[in-house]
């Protein structure tokens, strides 16, 4: 994935303009591996590290943002959407208060 493609995926990240410095100490073996991978891709070590870390960051964020439900939970959720329960008295009161509040501000 190119840096430009990653930039499009990440709001606020652009190819030019603002950048921040990131420093890290890595074992020599890891740095050698990173250099080799960058060389194989025909890109700089910096570009490779930015690309790889951004891809991993997107993957982690997407995994953490996803709501995962078991089959039973999926079925209960779908049932609640298709056949919602009757509103409770507390919900009706809250709806009335909201309606009155919104009406009084208009």
Secondary structure, 3 states (H helix, E strand, C coil): CCHHHHHHHCCCCCCCCCCCCCCCCCCHHHHHHHHHHHHHHCCCHHHHHHHHHHHHHHHHHHHHHCCCCCHHHHHHHHHHHHCCCCCCHHHHHHHHHHHHHHHHHC
